[in-house]
C-alpha cells in the first residue's frame, strides 16, 4: 500500500473508514434502514428561510359562548358523557368543564339564568336585525358597524356591541363588507324622464315659432394636454408628462342656431358673479348686433345652481333675459358639449406657455 503524503486526503480517508465502521455496527445490531439513510444523505447541508406566510399560526380559542355552555352542561348531565370527552369536543380544558358543572350543581337556577341570557341575546339580535333591514329598505349606506351601534344605543335599552352587529349582518342577513363601486348617475330615473319630456315639449313649441336658441354652458381646464392615445414604438415608453394648469381656467361658451359663438375665459370658478359678468357682456354684444334679439331668441342653460340662484334671477330680470332650463342630464340637447369634446382632444398648449396669473 502506497503511503499517502497529502494530509487532506488522509483525513478524508480516515472519515470514510469511520463511517463504514459505524454502518457495519448498525447492520450487526439490525437497526439499519436504507431509506432513512438515503433521506439523510439527500438532505441539504443548509437551511432555507421559511416564508412568513408558510408558518403555522396557532389560533387562540375565543371565550365560551352561552350556547356552548348550555351544550356542555347538557352533554354531561343529560347525555352522561365524560367531562374529558366534552372538553376535547369543545377545545377547552377539563378544568373549565368541571367549573361549569360545579356551578350547575351548586346553583339550581343556573340553567334558568343561562336561558334568560340566551333569550335576552336573541331579542337583542332580533332588534339589530330589524334596524339593519330598515336601513337596507331605505337604501342607506352602512359604512361601519359602529353606525348601527350608535343608532341603537341612542334609543336606550340594552347596549349592543359592534361585534354583535357584525355577527348579525354576516350570519343572519348574509351581508358582507365590500368595497363600494362607483357608477354613473341614474339619469334615466322616472323623475328625470318626465322632466326631460316636459322640456322637449316646450322646446318644440318654441321651435315652431322660429325662435333662435342660444345654448350657454361652462367647463374648466385643469390641464393643457387632453390626448389619451398615441402610437408607441416597440421598446419605448408610452408615458407623457402631465402639465397641469394652475390656477385652472374656466371657459364659458355660447353657441346659437345661427352659428354665432360667444366665448370667455377666466381664472375663477363658475359662480353667480361669473355668470352675471358673462351675461351682461353677452347682452351688450347682442344689443349691438340685433337690438330686437329678446323677441326671437331663447337662452338655454343647464340646471346648475348658479343658473337658479337669487343673484342670477335678479340679473336675468334686470337684463330681461328670455331663458329656459334644460332637462336633467340632457347632454344631447346642449351643442356646447360637442364644442368642449372637440376642444379637449388635443394639446391646447403645445408651446408650454406659462399659465399663471402673471
Buried (B, 14 or more C-beta within 10 A) or exposed (E): EEEEEEEEEEEEEEEEEEEEEEEEEEEEEEEEEEEEEEEEEEEEEEEEEEEEEEEEEEEEEEEBEBEBBBBBBBBBEEEEBEBEBBBEEBEBEBEBBBEBBEBBEEEEEBBEEBEEEBEEBEEBBEBBBEBBEEBEEEEEEBEEBEBBBEBBEEEEEEEBBBEBBBBBBEEBEEBEEEEEEEEEEEEEEEEBBEBBEEBEEEBEEBEEEEBBBBBBBBBBBEBBBEEEEEEEEEEEEEEEEEEEBEBBBBBBBBBBBEEBEBEBEBEEEBBBBBBBBBBEEBBEBBEEEBEEBBEEBBBBBBBBEBBEBEEBEEBBEEBEBBBEBBBBBBEEBBBBBEBBEEBBEEBBBEEEEEBEEE
